[in-house]
Amino acid sequence: MSNSRNAHTSETGDTVVFGSLVLADLENRATRAYADHGDGYTASSVLHVLWMDHADESAREALNLVFAELERYHARARKAWHDLYNAWAVAAGLDPIPDEPDEVLGDELGTDYDFDPDST
């Protein structure tokens, strides 16, 4: 038995029905991916505090490398969450979210994290 919330039309025009276990699995995967995505921002906040607390230039250079890697992690984690959420949303009969980058205040993603040493 199906309802409109777990059935959709495929690209070939066939009706595809998802069972409750498939929907639950897709939802769990999307939820975990969102948590992983959010964890990256928690890490960024902690690292920023460390960066601000250390005037040692070598420590800041090392943290700048970590920030660069973390930015790549953000992009991968956001894409994984976005794709998994949309797979669940379509299967559940909901609208997928648009493919837009995270909102950043006054800046673009992927900018350099190299802060001015005189700013502390």
N, C-alpha and C positions, 0 to 999 in steps of 0.2 A: 504494500500500500504506500502510495506516495502523495505528497501534496506539493504545492507550488514552491515551497521553501526548500525542497531538496531535489528539484528537477529543473533542468534547463535544456535549451536546445544547443547542440554542438554546431561547429562550423559547417558540418555536412548536412545539417537540418534534422538530425536524429535527436530524439528526446533522451537525455541521460538522467538517470535517477541515482542519487547517492543515498546509501543507507545511513542510519543514525551512527553506526560505529565509524564509518568513513568520515562523516561530518565531525564527530568528536575527535578523531585523530587529526584531521586537518586543523581544527580549532586549537588543539593542544600544541601542535607544531607552530602555529602562528603565535600563540601566546608565549611559548618559549623563545621564539625568535625575537619577539618584541622585548622580552626581558634581557636577552643578550644585547640587543641594540641599546637599551637604557643603561646597562652596565658600563658600556663604553663612555657614556657621558658622566657617570659617577667617577670613573677612573680619570677622566679629563679634569674634573673639579679638584680631585685630590692632588693630581700632578701639578695643577696650576698653583695650588697653595705651596707645594714644595718648591716650585720655581720661584715664587715670590719670596720665600723664606731664605733662599740661598743666594748670597752675593757672589759665591765662588763661580767664576766664569766657566771652569771645566764642568762643574755640576750642571750649570745651565745649558751648556752645549750638549751634554748627554741627555738632559730632559728634552731639549729641542728635537733630538733624534727620536725619542720615545713619542713625542707629540706627533711627529710626521707619520710614524707607524700607526699610532692610534687613529689618525685621520683616515688612513687606508682601511683600518678595521671598521670605523664608522660607516664608510661607504659600503663595504661588504655586508655588514650586519644589517644596515637599513635595507639594502636590496633583498637580502634573504627574508627579512620580515615582510617587506612589501609584497614579494612574490608569494610567500606562504599565506599571508592574510588574504590576498586577492584570490588564491586558489580556494580557500575556505569560503570567502564571501560569495563567489560565483556558485560554488556547490550548494551553499545555503540559500541561494536565491536573493542575495543582497547585492547592492551596487559595490563594485570594486572601488578602491581609493585611487585617485589620479597619481600618475608617476611624476611627482614634483619633489625637488630636493627639500631637505629640512629647512625650516625658516631660521635665518640667522639675522640678528639685529645689525643692520648697516654693513654687512660684509657677505662675502661668498664663501661657500665651503671650499676647502682645499687651500686656504690662504696660509702663508708662512707663519709659524708660531714664534719666530725669533723676536723676542721683546727687547726693547731698548734697555740696556743695563742701568741707565740713569733713571729709570722709571720707578725704582724702589727706594 
